[in-house]
């Protein structure tokens, strides 16, 4: 999803006053699809185990054994859902923000990671777009590689990659006139002698 919001209402960590917000996006929803399907598979297995233990078979005969089985299954269920919730929040806390001057990649998790990488648009030397495979072409996502002097920023699972790619190229061309003027050394003059 690529969203454009009014620039006056949007403020984010690392934003400079002269920057104007353009758009932001999260990774493609397919990034959450496989963990969700895995969670549903584990839930189905747990339901089958509970059904087989308590309704088809005799199940644990001792009351303590029955309580232990229910507590064990409940703990497994909660851990599986907690693991998915961590992935779910990490998905929404990984944001790429594009301004008129820079690309910001904000990557956070609930407790352990707080990463902010920034790259100036006018410094970009190469922007490489890649969509490999049938799934990426059908669902319109892929990877972008933004290269500056000695820095490479790789953005994976970029949704609507063709639109994002063309917008970044357009913003880079608009940012080029804002390129800082190289200061002259003491031995140089204005006419090059």
C-alpha positions in Angstrom: 0.0 0.0 0.0 1.4 3.4 -1.0 -0.3 6.2 0.8 0.0 9.9 0.3 -0.9 12.1 3.2 -0.9 15.9 3.6 2.6 16.9 4.5 1.6 19.4 7.2 0.1 16.6 9.4 2.9 14.1 9.1 6.0 14.1 11.4 8.3 11.2 12.0 11.6 10.6 13.7 14.6 12.0 11.8 12.6 14.4 9.7 14.2 17.8 9.0 12.2 21.0 8.9 12.9 21.6 5.2 11.7 18.2 4.2 8.3 17.8 2.6 6.5 14.4 3.1 5.6 12.7 -0.2 4.4 9.1 0.6 5.1 6.0 2.7 4.5 2.3 2.4 4.8 -0.9 4.3 6.0 -4.2 2.9 3.6 -6.2 0.7 0.8 -8.1 2.6 2.3 -11.4 1.3 5.0 -10.9 4.0 2.2 -11.7 6.6 0.4 -14.3 4.6 2.7 -17.2 5.2 3.0 -16.7 9.0 -0.8 -16.4 9.1 -1.3 -19.6 7.2 1.2 -21.4 9.4 -0.7 -20.1 12.5 -4.0 -21.5 11.0 -2.3 -24.9 10.3 -1.0 -25.1 13.9 -4.5 -24.1 15.2 -6.0 -26.9 13.1 -3.5 -29.4 14.5 -4.3 -28.3 18.1 -8.1 -28.6 17.4 -7.6 -32.1 16.0 -5.5 -33.1 19.0 -8.0 -31.8 21.5 -10.9 -33.5 19.6 -9.0 -36.8 19.4 -8.0 -36.7 23.1 -11.2 -35.7 24.7 -14.0 -36.7 22.4 -12.9 -39.7 20.3 -10.5 -41.4 22.7 -10.8 -42.0 26.3 -8.5 -39.0 27.0 -6.5 -38.7 30.2 -8.4 -40.6 33.0 -6.8 -38.9 36.0 -8.1 -35.4 36.8 -4.5 -34.1 37.2 -3.6 -35.5 33.9 -6.6 -33.9 32.2 -5.6 -30.5 33.7 -2.0 -30.9 32.7 -3.0 -31.7 29.1 -5.4 -28.7 28.9 -2.8 -26.3 30.4 -0.1 -27.6 28.0 -2.4 -27.2 25.0 -3.4 -23.7 26.2 0.2 -22.6 26.6 1.1 -23.9 23.1 -1.9 -22.0 21.7 -0.9 -18.8 23.5 2.7 -19.0 22.4 1.8 -19.6 18.8 -0.5 -16.6 18.8 2.0 -14.4 20.6 4.6 -15.3 18.0 2.2 -14.3 15.2 1.4 -11.0 17.0 5.1 -10.1 17.2 5.3 -10.7 13.4 2.1 -8.7 12.9 3.4 -5.7 14.9 6.8 -5.9 13.2 5.1 -5.7 9.9 3.4 -2.4 10.8 6.5 -1.0 12.5 8.6 -1.4 9.4 7.9 1.7 7.3 9.6 3.3 4.3 9.0 7.1 4.2 9.8 9.1 1.1 10.2 12.9 1.3 11.2 15.4 -1.3 14.8 15.1 -0.2 15.4 11.7 1.4 14.4 8.1 1.8 13.9 6.9 5.4 13.6 3.3 6.4 12.2 2.9 9.9 12.4 -0.6 11.3 11.3 -1.3 14.8 10.2 -4.3 16.9 8.4 -4.2 20.2 11.5 -4.5 22.3 14.8 -5.3 20.5 15.2 -3.3 17.3 15.1 0.4 16.6 16.8 1.1 13.2 16.6 4.2 11.1 18.5 4.4 7.8 18.4 7.5 5.7 19.6 8.2 2.2 19.6 11.5 0.3 17.7 11.4 -3.0 20.1 13.7 -4.8 23.0 11.4 -3.9 21.4 8.3 -5.5 23.5 7.1 -8.4 21.5 4.0 -9.3 18.0 2.7 -8.5 17.5 -0.9 -9.4 14.1 -2.5 -9.5 13.7 -6.3 -9.6 10.6 -8.6 -9.8 11.6 -12.2 -10.0 9.1 -14.9 -10.5 5.4 -15.3 -11.4 4.1 -14.4 -7.9 6.0 -11.1 -7.7 4.8 -10.1 -11.2 1.2 -11.1 -10.6 1.0 -9.4 -7.2 3.0 -6.4 -8.3 5.7 -6.4 -5.7 9.5 -6.7 -5.8 12.8 -5.3 -4.5 14.4 -1.9 -4.9 18.1 -1.3 -4.5 19.1 2.3 -3.9 22.8 2.9 -4.4 24.7 6.0 -3.4 28.4 6.5 -3.2 29.4 3.7 -0.8 25.9 2.9 0.6 23.3 0.5 -0.6 19.7 0.5 0.8 17.8 -2.6 -0.2 14.0 -2.5 0.1 12.3 -5.9 -0.2 8.6 -6.7 -0.7 7.9 -3.2 -2.1 4.2 -3.1 -3.1 3.2 -1.5 -6.4 6.8 -1.5 -7.3 6.5 0.2 -10.7 4.7 3.2 -9.2 7.1 3.5 -6.3 10.1 3.2 -8.7 8.8 5.9 -11.0 7.9 8.3 -8.1 11.4 7.9 -6.6 13.1 8.6 -9.9 10.9 11.7 -10.4 11.7 12.9 -6.8 15.4 12.3 -7.4 15.3 14.4 -10.5 13.5 17.2 -8.6 16.0 16.9 -5.8 19.1 17.2 -8.1 18.8 21.0 -8.4 19.0 21.1 -4.6 22.4 19.5 -4.8 24.8 21.4 -2.5 27.4 23.4 -4.4 30.9 22.1 -4.1 33.0 24.7 -2.2 36.1 25.9 -4.0 39.4 25.1 -2.6 41.8 27.9 -1.8 43.9 27.3 -4.9 40.9 27.3 -7.3 39.2 30.4 -8.7 35.9 30.8 -10.4 37.3 30.5 -14.0 39.1 27.2 -13.2 42.7 28.6 -13.1 
